[in-house]
Amino acid sequence: MLSFVEEIVLLMLDDEKGNFVAMPLSSVNTVIAGAALMDLALHNRIDTDLEKLVVTDKTPTGDDILDDVLARLAEATEPLTVSLAIESITAYTDPYQQRALTRLIGRGILREENGRFLWVFHTRRYPVVDDTEEREVKARLRQLVLTDEIPDPRDVVMVCLLNACELFDLVLNSNELDAAMPRIEQLGRMDLIGQAVTKAVAEIRFIVQHAVTVMH
């Protein structure tokens, strides 16, 4: 089974072009940081409430991404909230994303293509080779948000992450998405880390959009 970090990196890729969908880089980093925290929560390494995030078990998980995040959280000298934890991790998410891509390539899910743009600028794409994992994730999410099925905690996490990225249009058509939004918002309130990720990404999008408006 893929980790949350691997799943969200996979879902953020355009299947046909092999490039990441358009999102502010800061939003990408925030979502990956949130995915890592959610993975650690699922491994019972951290616990959260409305006021704080605490490391409950420093034992390595065996996942180099998660263990790096866990070590950084354990080194914190000040009390952490979910938002502060996400903010502290975003500075390191570029290598986490690359590690996730390397794993997906190693599993035969993606392949790496290198090229040149205008014969000068180096480009890199990650076309999907085997879409089994991606189709399975999307099928689970469709089933969850289009029905009243009792949610699995893992799927609630993915709903939060996709909603934060505004990537549900990759899973649902426009009519389905309109009908499913109340359910998506309801599920999003079930996970404290998911709420923090969604809030942080929304703030980033507002800042970026406001900056663009001012420039024009």
Helices and strands as residue ranges (DSSP letters): H 4-11, H 25-42, E 46-48, E 53-55, H 64-74, H 82-89, G 90-92, H 93-106, E 113-117, E 121-125, H 132-145, H 153-165, G 168-170, H 174-188, H 192-215
